[in-house]
Amino acid sequence: MQVLHILSLLLVALVAYTSAQGCPGSPRNPSCVGPRNEGRRGWRCQARMMWWYNASIRQCQIMPYWGCWGNNNRWCTRAICEQRCRRQTMFK
């Protein structure tokens, strides 16, 4: 019984840790403003596909993100990008 309790606590801790990690490459303060910026390649940079908001056509577009630097106009999924950015531009 004690082992089962410890395993349950470890599982809860693992789930909390992985959900706190979020999306790799996501900026701390994402923004719908700014041009497409793919960032730079580097030794510890992990490339992945991300989304950026193109305000001139009011759409989220996919882009390769090279894992380092870049601006804050970078989103993990199209759904999140559209949810945040389209709503902001609708009221301007």
Secondary structure, DSSP 8 states (H G I E B T S, - for coil): -HHHHHHHHHHHHHHHHHHHH--TT--SS--S-S-----B--TT---EEEEEEETTTTEEEEEEE-SB---S--BS-HHHHHHHHHHHHHT-
